[in-house]
Amino acid sequence: MKIHHLNCGTMLMPTAPMVAHVLLLETAQGLVLVDTGFGLQDIADPGRRLGPVRTLIRPVLRPEETAAHQVERLGFRREDVRHILITHFDLDHIGGIADFPHASIHVTAAEALGALTTPTRMESNRYRPPQWAHGPKLVEHTPAGEPWQGFAAAQPLTGIDEGIVLIALPGHTRGHMAVAVDAGNRWILHAGDAFYHRGTIDGTTRVPLALRIQERLVAYDITKVRANHARLAELHQAGLAIISSHDPVLFTTFAS
């Protein structure tokens, strides 16, 4: 399938500038997004939809960066986006789902539990219900199929495309998942927020201390986050192409 790499949310954080690395997949069943970044409604009403955290992450909120605008700029209609695969429900990943009201929103059942029922105080504080107040069509998954690259909890989405696999990767959030995509000549793993910085998996680039602290502070389960780091580093060393949602250098590398 053809894969487009989109930045759907530049953030000028004091710790380090970040992007919102989104994938747009051209499949036989229509267009598929992996995450959405910020959306047009976030730009129109950031106070209600993003809340106080916007003063910390400092999103630029440019309309031209939204997935909706970029899909149209590529010559498609918003209605062509049939499915959206959400790595997790943090506000910088799902803000654009309201711009595609006809799309099915795929998420793990664990993430839906954490976001929609807010069973812990931490989850109550991190998620922004106005971003899904339009009533999206949620499709919940519990990845548990054949092992994929050593991940036991994986689920091929054969109903959408043979080359898409959902992988349970909890830690950053309760139900965080990664999405593996067959690019033809290689597989690409969109690891969401399983790691923030390329240095986490390449073993040579220094990870800024502020990012390490931030990653720990927002983690639902830091022990699982660290286990994910170790596994992803092994896969990177074995040659798997791995994306972080927020590393601008990785985005530039894959988008070029």
Secondary structure, 3 states (H helix, E strand, C coil): CEEEEEECCCEECCCCEECCEEEEEEECCEEEEECCECCHHHHHCHHHHHHHHHHHHCECCCHHHCHHHHHHHCCCCHHHEEEEECCCCCHHHHHHHHHCCCCEEEEEHHHHHHHHCCCCHHHHHHCCHHHHCCCCEEEEECCCCCCECCECCEEECCCCCCCEEEEECCCCCCCCEEEEEECCCCEEEECCCCCCCCHHHHCCCCCCHHHHHHHHHHCCCHHHHHHHHHHHHHHHHCCCEEECCCCHHHHHHHHC
